[in-house]
Amino acid sequence: MNTKKQSRNRRAKKSRAKISELRVDRLCINRTPQHIYAQLIAPSGDKVLASASTLDKDLRSGKTGNIEAAASVGKLIAERAKAAGVTRVAFDRSGFKYHGRVKALAEAARENGLEF
C-alpha cells in the first residue's frame, strides 16, 4: 500500500475513533476519481440508514466526478436522512481533506437540513 493511502487510512481511523465515542449517526463519504458516495450509518455501525451516490439513476446522467455532482449527492443524502428521521449526524470524511468535492457534499447536506 502506498504512503498516501496509508496516511488517509490513519486519519480515517483517528476520526472514526472520536465519532464512535459520540454515539451518533455517522455520515460517511467515499470518493473515487469518477464518483462520490455517501452513507448514513447507525451508531452501532451495523446498519445503513440511507445512502446516495453519483451512481443513482437521476444523478448519473451528467458528469459524476465534479463539485456539482457532489453537491447534488449531498442534497439527496440530506433528503433521505430526513425521510429516515435523522437530523443530527457526525461527518466522517474518511481521511479525505475537507476541500473540493468533500466540502461541496458537506455544505449541500447542511443547507438541506442535516446538522453536523
N, C-alpha and C positions, 0 to 999 in steps of 0.2 A: 504494500500500500504506500502511495506517495505521501510526502510530508504535508502537502496541502490538505489532503483528505484526513490525515491523522489529526491535524490541528483543528479542522472543522468538527470532527467527532469528539475531540477533547472538550471543545467549547460547548457542544451539544450536551455532553454528559454532565458538565457542571450546571448548566441552566436547568436541565431536567431534574437534577437532584433538588434544586431550590423549589421548582414547581411542585414536586411531589410533597414537599413539606407544607405547601399552601392548601393542599387538598381541594382544589377547584378544577373545573373542566379546563381542558387544555386545547388551544387552537394550534395544531401542529402543521407546519408547512414543509414542503419539499420542492426544490426547483431543479430542473434539468435545462439544458440549453434550449430545448424546444417547448417544454410545458412547465406549468406550475400546478401544484396540488395542495389542497387544504383539507384537514380533517379535524373534527371536533371530537375529542376523546374524553371519556368519563374519568373521574379522579382515580378510580381503581386501575385504569389502564387496560381493561379487558373488553371495552365496548366502544364502538364508534357510533356517536350520536348523529352526526351529519358529515357529509363530505361534498366537495366541489373541486373541479379541475377544469383545465382547458380542453380536456377530452370529452366533456359533456356535449351533447348534440347541439345545443343552442350557442355554445361558445366556440365550437370547433371551426365554424365557417370562415373566420378571418385568420389573421396572424395569431399564433398562440404563444410566442416567446418574447413578447414585449410588455411594456408597462401598462398599456391599455388593457391587455388581456388579463394581467394580474389584478388590476383594479376591478374588472368585471367578476373575477373569481372571488375577490373579497366581498363584493356586494352580494353575490349568490350565497356564499357561506353564511353571511350575516342573516339573510332571509331564512335560510334553512335552520339556522340555530334558533331564531325566534320561533319558528314553527315547532321545534323540538322543546321549546320552553326554557332556553338558555339565554341569559343576557350578560352574565359576567364570566369571563374566561381569563386564563393566563396565556400569553403569547409565547409559543415555543418556535423560535426561528430556526431550530435545528442546526445551530452553529453558523448559519449564514450571516454575513454582515447586513446590518439594517440600512440598506440603501437600494435604490433601483426597484426591482420587481417586488422584493420583500416589503419594502416601505410602502409601495403603492397598494399592495394587498392589505396591509395592516391599516392604512389610513381609510381605505374604502370600507373595510369592516367596521371601523369606528364610526364613520359617517352614517352607516346604515343600522346602528343600534347596538353593536357589541361594545362592552366596556372592558378595557384592559389597560 
